[in-house]
Amino acid sequence: MSTAVAARVEAVLARLRGRQIHVLGPSGTEGSAVLDFLLAHGITPITAHDLEPAARFAATVDRTHPWLDPAGRAALVARLRAGPVAWRQGPRYLEGLEQAEIVFAPQSWFRYPQNAPVRAAVARGIPLWSLTRLCFEVHPGPVLGVTGTNGKFTVVTLLGAMLEAAGIPAVVSGNDRTHVPAVYALERLTPQTWLVLELSNRQLVGLPYSPHVAVVTNIAAHHLDDHGSLEAYVEAKRTIVRHQRATDHAVLNADDPLVAGMASGLAAQVHWFSRRRAVAPGAYLADGWLVLAGRQPVRVLEAAALAVPGDHMVENALAAMAAAAVAGVPPEAMAQALRAFRGLPYRCRLVAERGGVAFYEDSLATNPAAAAAAIRSMRRPVHLIAGGYRRAPRVEEFRPMGEALAAIPTRGVYLIGAAAPVLAAALAPLAQARGVGVVQAQTLERAVAAAWAAARPGEAVLLSPGCESFDQFADYRERGDRFVHLVEALPAQAAWEAGR
């Protein structure tokens, strides 16, 4: 650990020693990382609260820590269990919380009605900390944070690759359980290391810091059940730039009015990215090229050279370029990283081709705006598989998907899950005007079979649900993995092609 990191860690520990520390959700990735950090540095007393009963703790850690192998998960459980911790699990959850002087909570804590006592504690002035705040406090170097409704982790991944190509030290971490929490990278952090973080709306709620370089990709109506309104959701996202100073940098989407509006009143220097017009400083698309603005515009890469199709990929590339330029990445390194990028699991990746039909998996498209972006990106006539779970779905919410399907050659739509009837109603105008078949297939298995039976060579089958997955799957990863499994099980030749 560098001297600078050691000093930062010690400053944090000095504020925690001797305080009554309560940690929520230690069976989850964030809670376990916080508890592991505190125990490793001798912080006591600690009370750990978990909704899961003690008998299910190890099994839950197994499920929520895919970034660790089985031996690593077993070792983590052993470390946490061996520490001097007062455990409050299952029916004893939040017992004794009134004694807390500091509470560490995971990003989704406010979604659970059982956490009403936590809200009351915060209202009384008890400090609420998070793993994200801890990462900001212990890192002695620059932080580059990315938020937005869609494209966050793609931009984070591109930035990590660009920094690596340029030989600039960086630690990259996403915001879900598949990524190693950055607090485990203390040995790699120095004042010259860029800490590149994906930041969700939930992580930003109440965060007292903003990154040195903050990127906002786009904003669409999403997670409104978390915040109550689009306006409140925008304000949560605004936290990424709210605490910036004059020496900081905000990278904003000039084509998105809600994002562009964040420039008003900012202390930070504003950089733009745009797919529609030239901007400066920043990055933009012109004559089919990704261009870095400056005294002399620099063509970095032809957009056609991007392996992942679609306008959303162009926007992600431009956002990464604009932010990487601030971090000192030269155009050559940007181009190298962009050429090599082949897409991310669960994010509009080509998973197979069967009988001349391309199959794309985009299970992370858990809202209609994300699905619409994937639909518009298709370079082939498309068979769409969509649907799933959406709290209190409304027909008008799915209008972006209908508009996107109407703008491209659409061969068929196959709907799954609880939201299928509402989504079918939203797509009724498409069915009537274009004669596109909209089939309520109910399950993913039936949808894949129906799309496979109908698709012809040169067409594509796209899983882009526009909904969450919790009615039929544990999460979007399980849904995406199941789709890939079903596709891999298909024969090389379509049934119709075999003469049936």
N, C-alpha and C positions, 0 to 999 in steps of 0.2 A: 504494500500500500504506500503510495507516495506521501511525502510529508504534508502536502497540501490537503490531500484527502483525509489523512489522519487528524489534521487540525480541525477540519470541518466536522468529522464524525465526533470528535471530542466536544466540540461546541454544542452539538445536538445532544449528546449524552449528558452534558452538564445541566441541560434544561429538563432532563427526564429523571435523573437520579433522585431517589427518595420520594418520588411522586407516586400516587396511586394510579397505575397505568392499567387500563382496561382495553383489551383487544377483541374486536368482533370478527367472527367468521374464520377461525384458524384452520378449518378444514378446506377452505378455498385458497386460491393462489395468493391473493393479496394478504389475507390475514395470516397465513402461514409464513410468508416472507417477512412480514413485520415482526411476528413473534420470534422467528428464527434469528433475525437481526438483534432484537433486544436481548435474547438469551445469550447470544454469542458475545455480547458486550457487557454482560453482568448486570443488566438492569433488573431491579426488583423494587417493590413488589408488583407482580403482574397477575391480573385476573383475565382468563380467556373465556369468552362466551360463544357458544355455538348452538345453532338451532338443532343440529343433528345430535342424537343421543350418543353416549360414549361408545356403545356397542357398534355403531355404524361409522365411527370416526375414520378408521383406517380405510374402509371401503370408499368413503367419500373422497379422501385424499387421493386414492387410486384414480377415481373418476375425474377429479378436477385438476390433476397435475400431469397432463400428457407430455409436458416438456421434460419430465423426469422418467428414467427407465424404472422398471419394477424395484430394483435394488435401491435406487435413489429415493423412491417414494417410501420404502420401508425404513430407510435410514432417517428420513425426515420425520416420520411418525415417531420413531424411537427417540430422536433428539427432543422433539416437542414434549413428549410424554415424560422424559427424564428431567426436564427443567423444573425449577422451583415456581410452579404455576398453580394458581387456584382455578380449577376447572368448573365452569358452570354450563352444563350441556343439557340438551333436551328440555325437560320440564323446568329445569333450573335456569334456563336462559335469562340473562340480564339480572339475575338475583345479585343484590349488592351494588348495582350500578350507581346508586345514589352516593356511594363513597368515592366515585371516580374523580380524579383531578385532571386526567387527560384520557380521551377516548380515541383509539385508532379504529376507523371504520372502513370497510371496502366500498368501492364506488357505487354499488347498487343498494346500499343500506336503506335509503329513504323509500325504496319501493315496497318494503315489507311492513305491513300493519303492526307486526310484533315489535317494531322498533319505535313505537310511540314514546317509550321512556327515554330513548336516545334523543329524540326531538326536544323533549322537555329538558333534558340535561343541557343541550346546546342553548336552549332559550334562557337557562339560568346562568349562562356564561362559561360552561365547561368547554375547554378547547377541544375541537374536533380535528384530528390529524388523519392522514391517509398515507398509503404507500407512495403515491405520487408526490405528495409534499415532502416526504422523507427523501426521495430521490433528488428533488430540487435542492434540499438543504445540504446533502452530503457531497454533491458534485462541485468541485472547485472551478470547472471550466464552463464553456458555453453550452447552452441547451437549445436544441432545435426541435420545436414541437409542431405537430401537424394535427389539425382537427378538420371537421366537415362532416356532412351527412354521408357522403360516399367518397371512396378513393383514398382514405386516410393512409391505410397501411401500404397500398401500392406506392404512394408518394414516399412514405418512410423507407420502404425497401429500395426504391430508386435512389434516394438520397444516400443511403448506406453504401450502395454500390458505387455511386459517383465519388463519394469521399474515399472509398477504398481504392478506386482506380487512380485517384489523385495522390495516393499515399498519405492522406490526412487521417490521423487516428480517430476512430469513432466507435461508440457502443450504441447498438440499435435495439429497441425494445417495443413490442406491441402492447396492446391493452387488454388482451384476453389470455385465457389459461394455456394457450399453446406456446406462449413466448416466455423466455426466461426473464423474471423481474430484474430491472437494472440494478437493484440494490445488491445483487449477487456479483456484480462486476466491479466491485470496489478496487480490486487489485489492478484493474486495467485503466482506471480513471486517473487522469492527470489534468493540470490546468490547460493543456493543449488538446485534450480529447473532447470531441463533440459528442454530447449525449443526445441521441435522436429518438424522440418519443412520439408514439401515437397517443393522442389524448381524446378520449370520448367526452360527450357532454356530461356524463356522470362523474368522470374524473375532474372535470373543470368546476363543478359546483362547489363553491366555497374555497377554491384554491387561492391562496394569497399571493401567488407568483404567476408571472408570465414568462415564456421562454425569451431568450435573447433574439432568436429568429422564430417567428410564429407564422405558420402557413394555414390558411383557411381555404379548403378546396371548393366547397359549395354548401348551400343550405337548402333543404327541402323539408316539408312537413314530415316529421318523424319523432318518435319518442314523446309525443304530446301527452301520453298518459303519465310520463315522468314529470312534466312541467306545467301542464294545464292549458297551454296555449302556444302558438307559434312564436309569439313575441317573447314569452319566457324562455323558450328553447333557444332563440337567437341570443338572448342575454346570457344564457349559460355558455354558449359558444364564444361570446364576446370576451369572456374571461381570459382567453388565450392572448389577447392584446391589451386588456384593461390595465394591467400593471406595468406595461412596458415604459421604458424611459427614452430619452432623446438619442441615446447610443444604441438602441435596439432597432429591430427591423421587422416589419409586418409585410407578408407576401399574400396578396389578396386577389381574388378572382374578379377581374374587371367586368366579366360578362354576367355575373350574378348580382342583382341589385341588393339582396340582403347582405352579401359579403362585402360588396363595394361600399355599402353604407357604413361599415365599420371603420372606414378611414376617417370619418368625421371626428374631429377633436383628438385624434391620436397624437401622443407625444413622439412615437417611434417614426422612423423613416419608412415610407410606404413604397413597396415594390409591387408591380402588377404582373399578372399573366392573363393572356386573352387568346382565344381561338378565332376571334372575329375581327380584330383590328390591331394595328400597331400600338404598342404602349411603351412607356419608358419612365423609370428604369424597370427592367423585368424581362419577360420573354413572351413571344407571340408567334402565331402561325401566319406565314405570308408566302403565297405562290407555292404551296405544298411543302414548305420548309419550316422546321422549328428554328426560330431565330432568337438570339440573345441580344437584347437592346444594349446600346452603349453609344459612345461617341461615333463609332462605326459599327453598325449592326453586323453580327456574326452568324452565318448560317451554321447550325450545329449538326442537323441531320434531316434528311427527307422524311416526312411523316409516313410515307409508304414503306420505309424501312423498319417501322415498328412491327414486331411480330404479333402483338395483340391488336385486334381491329377496334375501330370505333372512335368517335369524338371524345368519349370520356378518357380514353388512353392518351389521346393528344393533350387533353387538358392536364392529366396527371403528369405527363412528361414536361409540359411547360411550367407547372408549379414547381416540380423538382429542380428544373434548370434555374428558375429565378432564385430559389432558396440556396441552391448549391453555389451560385455565383457569389452570393453574400459570404459564404463560407470559404471562398477562395479556390473553388474547383475550376480548372480551365476547361474550355469547350471540348477539347479532345477527350478528356476523361468523361465528360457528360455523354458524348456520342458513344464511347465504348460501352458504358453502362446501359444506355438505351438500346443499343443493338443486341446486347446479350439477354435482355429481359424477355422471358417467355410467358409471363403471367404467373399468378399465384393460385394455389388451391382455393376453391370455393369462390373465385373471382373471375368469371368468364374465361376459363382456360379450355383449350381444345384437348379433350381426353382420349378420343379415338376416332377412327373413321372405319365404317362398316359398309361394304357394298356401295362405296362412293358417297355415303351420307356422313357428314361431319357431326360429331356430338360435342356440345359445349356445356360445361358445368359451371353454374354461376349461383350456387346455393346461398352465398352471402348477400345476394340481392333480396334483403328482407323488407324492403319498402318499395312502393310503386315507382318512385323516381329512379331508383337503382335499376329495377327491371327494365324500365323504359330506355335507359341509357344502353343496356346490353342489347335490347331488341334493335335499336337503331344502328348498333355497331355491326350487325350481321351483313356479310358480303354475299350471302346466298339466300335463296328463298327459305323461309323458316317455318318449322313446326315448334310451337312454344308449349312448354309444360310449366304451369304456374299454379299458384294457390298455396294454401296452408292456413296458418292461424293469424288473425289480426283482430285486436280487441275492438269490438263494436264497429265492424267495417261498414263503410258507406260507399255507395256506387260512385260518387264523385271523386273519391280518393284514388280510384283506379283509372281515371280518365287519361293520365299520362301514358299508361300502358296501351290503352285503346288507340290513342293518337299515334304512338310509335308503330304499332302493328299496321295501322292504316297507311303509314308512310313507306312501308317496304313490301316486297312480295311475301305475303303470309299465306301459307298453305293449310294450316290447321292449328287449333288451340286445344289443349288437353288439361283440364282443371282437376286439382286434388285438394283434399282437406276441407276444413270447416268453412273457409271463406269462398268456396267454389260457387255457391249460388249467387252471392253478391257480385263476384267477379264476372260470372256469366251474364248477369243483368247489365253490368258496365260494358261488356263487349257485344251486347245485342245489336247496336247500330252497325258495328263492323260486320257481324254475321249477315245482317240484312242487306247492307249496301254492297258488300264484296262477295257474298256467298261463302264466306269462310266458315267451316265447320267448327263449332265450339262444343266440345265433348266434356261432360262431367264424369271423368274417369274414376274419381274418388281416391284411388291409391296411386302411388308412384309406379308400382309394378304395372298396373293396367295402363297408365299413361305412356310409359316407355314402350309397351307392347303395341299400343294403338299408333303411336307416332312412327314406330319402326315399320309397321304394316303399311302406312300411308306414304312414307318418305321415298323419294326417288333419288338416283345419283345426281350429285351436284347441289342437293339441298342440305339443310342443317336441322338438327334437333337441338333446341336450347332449353335447358332447365334454368329458368330465371324467375323465381316464385313471386316476387313482389310482396311476400308475406313471411312472417316468422314460421317456425317449424313445430311449435310445442304441442300441437294437437296429435301429431303422428310420430314425431322424432324427438330425441333428447335435445338436439340443437341443430344448427345449420350444417355442422360438420358431419353429423350422422346422416343427414339427408343427402348431402353431396357425395359422401362415400357410398351410400346405397345406390345412388344414380350411377356412379362409376362401375360398381359391381354388376349392376343390371346390364350396362352397356357392354362390359367385357364378356358377359355371358351370351351376347347375341352371336348368331352365326355370321360368317363372312359374307353370306349372300342373303338378301332379303327374301321373305316368303313370296311376295308377288313376283320376284324375278325368277324364282324356281318354278313358276308356272301355276301356282295355286290361285 
